[in-house]
């Protein structure tokens, strides 16, 4: 197991540096530009202000974009300072992550509570390869400020089962398993619009492929043949890829809805790949099933070749706010 020493310290310094830069008045940051759906330039504070009337902030990222990860950390910080400045005061704020699967929620909770070491947390939670640099700052911020973190994704082993055998195959699982780690069965099917977008992705449509970027490799035991719209085609393929993708969306929505039902004037900051929430499809659609009336703000962060210019006709539909980043900084 690799140690989290100098590299972790360096990532924290980098995060702090960008956070200070982003917080500096309204000066344009050099590596990102933010816009509303109509193409008007906005600031990160506009996004945070919009949460006054929202229950969920969906932040869609390109997993290989380091600027997106830093912006997520900044949005979480600003949301906490604005809406939940101290434990027991303000709104009930939670961080929700696609990057952890629901069956590791007990391990995540133990780590946040200080009951286990980070070493044991990482050994037991199947973190993504880029956890240290990209998601650890979010989890550590939540831990420092006693914010709950939701392990929102469906376990990969069940996504893989749906990919190869279809949604009905989940009925063979025990009731305890499905109740503990999956949304209620049968989970809602994908909308027609989402299915059409997913099929374009599978057919290699340039725009869809650009919106669906490769997920960093997970530990071998967590890999799945379902692409879940991140460009990760497994070695065995799957006959029910859309259903597998939809299970992920439904799982994330169900976990978010659970917190919204329990929380005090709740607010969830949900981080996922762009495909899961852009155009208000995917997880936002599933959330409407599990929590009708839930109010969402969708932010989509994408590296774009037109940076720093913004093509509202092409990009404006991706969210209530769209943040474009310098594509030169994205990792291969």
C-alpha positions in Angstrom: 0.0 0.0 0.0 1.5 3.3 -1.0 2.0 5.9 1.7 0.3 9.2 1.8 3.2 11.5 2.6 4.8 14.1 0.5 2.4 13.6 -2.4 -0.6 14.2 -0.2 1.0 17.3 1.3 1.7 18.6 -2.2 -1.9 18.0 -3.3 -3.1 19.9 -0.2 -0.9 22.8 -1.0 -2.1 22.8 -4.6 -5.7 22.8 -3.5 -5.1 25.6 -1.0 -3.4 27.6 -3.7 -6.2 27.4 -6.2 -8.8 27.9 -3.4 -7.1 31.2 -2.6 -7.0 32.2 -6.2 -10.7 31.3 -6.8 -11.7 33.3 -3.7 -10.0 36.4 -4.9 -12.8 38.9 -5.7 -14.3 38.5 -9.2 -11.0 38.4 -11.1 -11.2 35.8 -14.0 -9.3 32.7 -13.1 -6.7 31.7 -15.8 -7.8 28.1 -16.3 -11.6 28.2 -16.2 -14.6 30.3 -17.2 -18.1 29.9 -15.8 -21.4 30.6 -17.7 -25.1 30.2 -17.3 -27.2 28.2 -19.7 -27.7 31.3 -21.9 -24.0 32.0 -22.2 -23.7 34.9 -19.8 -20.5 34.9 -17.8 -20.9 34.2 -14.1 -18.8 33.6 -11.0 -18.6 30.6 -8.7 -20.5 32.8 -6.2 -23.5 32.9 -8.6 -23.6 29.1 -8.4 -23.5 29.1 -4.6 -26.2 31.8 -4.4 -28.4 29.6 -6.6 -28.3 26.9 -3.9 -30.5 29.0 -1.7 -33.5 27.5 -3.6 -32.0 24.0 -4.2 -31.8 20.7 -2.4 -29.0 19.2 -4.5 -26.0 20.6 -6.4 -24.9 18.2 -9.1 -21.3 18.7 -10.2 -20.5 16.8 -13.4 -16.8 16.4 -14.0 -14.4 15.0 -16.5 -12.5 12.5 -14.3 -9.1 13.4 -15.9 -9.6 17.2 -15.4 -7.5 18.5 -12.5 -9.2 22.0 -12.6 -12.6 20.4 -12.2 -11.5 18.6 -9.0 -10.2 21.8 -7.6 -13.4 23.6 -8.5 -15.4 20.9 -6.8 -13.5 21.4 -3.6 -14.0 25.2 -3.8 -17.8 24.8 -4.4 -18.0 22.5 -1.4 -16.1 24.9 0.8 -18.3 27.9 -0.3 -21.5 25.9 0.2 -20.5 24.9 3.7 -19.4 28.5 4.7 -22.6 29.9 3.3 -25.2 27.3 4.4 -23.7 25.2 7.2 -21.1 27.4 8.9 -20.9 25.1 12.0 -22.2 21.8 13.2 -25.8 22.1 14.3 -26.2 25.5 12.6 -27.7 26.3 9.2 -28.6 23.6 6.7 -27.7 19.9 6.9 -25.0 19.6 4.3 -23.6 16.3 2.8 -21.1 15.4 0.2 -22.2 12.6 -2.1 -19.7 10.8 -4.4 -20.0 8.5 -7.4 -16.5 7.4 -6.6 -17.5 5.2 -3.6 -19.9 2.3 -3.8 -22.8 1.9 -1.4 -21.5 -1.2 0.3 -18.4 0.6 1.6 -20.6 3.2 3.4 -19.9 1.6 6.9 -16.2 1.8 6.2 -16.5 5.4 5.1 -18.5 6.3 8.2 -16.0 4.7 10.5 -13.2 6.7 8.9 -15.1 10.0 9.1 -15.8 9.3 12.8 -12.1 8.6 13.5 -12.7 5.0 14.4 -10.2 3.6 11.8 -7.0 4.8 10.3 -6.8 6.1 6.8 -4.7 3.1 5.8 -7.5 0.7 6.8 -10.1 3.0 5.2 -8.2 2.8 1.9 -7.6 -0.9 2.1 -11.3 -1.6 2.6 -13.1 1.1 0.5 -11.8 0.3 -3.1 -10.8 4.0 -3.9 -10.3 5.0 -7.5 -6.7 5.2 -8.7 -6.8 9.0 -8.6 -8.3 9.2 -5.1 -5.2 10.7 -3.5 -4.9 13.7 -5.7 -8.5 14.3 -6.8 -11.0 13.1 -4.2 -9.1 12.9 -1.0 -9.2 16.7 -0.5 -13.1 16.5 -0.6 -13.2 13.6 1.9 -10.7 15.2 4.2 -12.5 18.5 4.1 -15.8 16.7 5.0 -14.0 14.9 7.8 -12.5 18.1 9.2 -15.9 19.8 9.3 -18.0 16.8 10.3 -20.0 16.6 7.1 -21.5 13.2 6.2 -20.2 11.6 3.0 -22.5 9.4 0.9 -21.1 6.4 -0.9 -23.6 6.7 -3.7 -22.7 4.4 -6.5 -24.0 0.8 -6.9 -21.5 -1.9 -6.2 -19.7 -2.9 -9.3 -20.4 -6.6 -9.0 -24.1 -5.9 -9.3 -23.7 -3.5 -12.1 -21.7 -6.2 -13.9 -24.4 -8.7 -13.3 -27.0 -6.4 -14.8 -24.7 -5.7 -17.7 -24.5 -9.4 -18.6 -27.8 -10.8 -17.5 -30.2 -7.9 -17.3 -32.0 -6.1 -14.4 -34.2 -9.1 -13.5 -31.1 -11.0 -12.5 -30.9 -8.9 -9.3 -33.9 -10.7 -8.0 -31.7 -13.7 -7.3 -29.9 -11.7 -4.6 -31.0 -11.9 -1.0 -33.5 -9.4 0.3 -30.9 -8.3 2.8 -28.4 -7.5 0.1 -30.8 -5.6 -2.1 -32.2 -3.6 0.8 -28.8 -2.7 2.1 -26.9 -1.8 -1.1 -29.3 -1.3 -4.0 -32.3 1.0 -4.8 -35.7 -0.7 -4.6 -36.3 -3.2 -7.3 -37.2 -2.9 -10.1 -35.3 0.4 -10.5 -36.8 2.9 -12.9 -35.8 2.5 -16.6 -33.8 5.2 -18.4 -35.8 8.0 -20.0 -36.2 8.0 -23.8 -33.8 11.0 -24.1 -31.2 9.4 -21.9 -31.4 6.1 -23.8 -30.9 8.0 -27.1 -27.9 9.8 -25.8 -26.4 6.6 -24.4 -26.9 4.8 -27.7 -25.2 7.7 -29.5 -22.3 7.2 -27.1 -22.0 3.5 -27.9 -22.1 4.3 -31.6 -19.2 6.6 -31.3 -20.9 9.9 -31.8 -18.2 12.5 -31.4 -20.1 14.8 -29.1 -21.3 12.0 -26.8 -17.8 10.5 -26.6 -16.3 13.9 -25.7 -18.8 14.2 -22.9 -18.1 10.7 -21.5 -14.5 10.4 -20.4 -12.5 7.5 -19.1 -12.9 6.6 -15.4 -9.6 6.1 -13.7 -8.9 2.5 -13.1 -10.4 1.0 -10.0 -8.8 -1.9 -8.1 -9.1 -5.1 -10.2 -11.8 -6.6 -7.9 -14.0 -3.6 -8.6 -13.8 -3.5 -12.4 -16.9 -4.2 -14.4 -17.7 -4.9 -18.0 -20.3 -2.1 -18.1 -19.0 1.1 -19.6 -21.3 3.2 -17.4 -20.8 6.0 -19.9 -17.2 6.8 -18.9 -15.7 5.2 -21.9 -14.6 2.1 -20.0 -15.6 -0.9 -22.2 -14.8 -4.1 -20.3 -13.2 -7.1 -21.9 -16.4 -9.1 -22.0 -18.9 -6.4 -23.2 -22.5 -6.7 -22.1 -26.0 -7.1 -23.5 -27.6 -4.7 -21.1 -25.3 -1.8 -20.9 -28.0 0.9 -20.7 -29.6 -1.0 -17.8 -26.3 -1.2 -16.0 -25.7 2.5 -16.5 -29.2 3.2 -15.2 -28.6 1.1 -12.1 -25.7 3.4 -11.3 -27.9 6.5 -11.8 -30.7 5.0 -9.7 -28.4 4.1 -6.9 -26.9 7.6 -6.7 -30.4 9.2 -6.8 -31.7 6.8 -4.1 -28.8 7.5 -1.7 -29.2 11.2 -2.2 -33.0 11.0 -1.7 -32.4 9.1 1.6 -30.4 12.0 3.0 -32.9 14.6 1.8 -35.7 12.7 3.7 -33.7 12.7 6.9 -31.8 16.0 6.8 -32.7 19.4 8.3 -33.3 21.7 5.4 -30.8 19.5 3.5 -28.4 20.3 0.8 -26.3 17.6 -1.0 -23.3 18.3 -3.1 -23.1 15.4 -5.5 -20.0 14.8 -7.6 -20.2 12.5 -10.6 -19.0 12.1 -14.2 -20.6 14.5 -16.6 -22.7 11.9 -18.4 -24.6 11.1 -15.2 -26.1 14.6 -14.8 -25.6 16.8 -17.9 -28.8 18.1 -19.6 -30.5 17.2 -16.2 -30.6 13.6 -17.4 -29.5 10.4 -15.6 -29.3 11.0 -11.8 -31.5 14.1 -11.7 -34.2 12.2 -13.6 -33.9 9.3 -11.2 -34.0 11.7 -8.2 -37.4 12.9 -9.4 -38.7 9.4 -9.0 -37.3 8.8 -5.5 -37.8 12.4 -4.2 -40.5 14.2 -6.3 -40.2 17.9 -6.0 -36.5 17.9 -5.1 -34.9 21.0 -6.5 -31.6 20.6 -8.3 -28.9 22.9 -9.7 -26.8 21.2 -12.4 -23.2 22.3 -13.0 -21.2 20.7 -15.8 -17.5 21.2 -15.9 -15.8 20.3 -19.2 -12.4 20.9 -20.9 -13.3 22.5 -24.2 -11.1 23.2 -27.2 -12.8 26.6 -27.7 -11.5 27.8 -24.3 -11.8 30.6 -23.2 -14.6 31.2 -25.6 -18.0 29.7 -24.9 -20.3 28.3 -27.6 -23.7 28.7 -25.9 -25.5 26.8 -28.7 -23.4 23.7 -28.2 -22.6 23.9 -24.5 -25.4 25.8 -22.8 -27.8 22.8 -22.7 -25.4 20.8 -20.5 -26.4 22.4 -17.2 -27.9 25.4 -15.3 -24.2 26.5 -15.2 -21.4 25.3 -17.4 -17.8 25.7 -16.5 -15.2 25.3 -19.3 -11.6 24.6 -18.4 -8.3 24.7 -20.3 -8.0 21.4 -22.2 -4.3 21.7 -22.1 -4.3 20.8 -18.4 -6.4 17.7 -18.7 -4.5 14.4 -18.1 -4.4 11.9 -21.0 
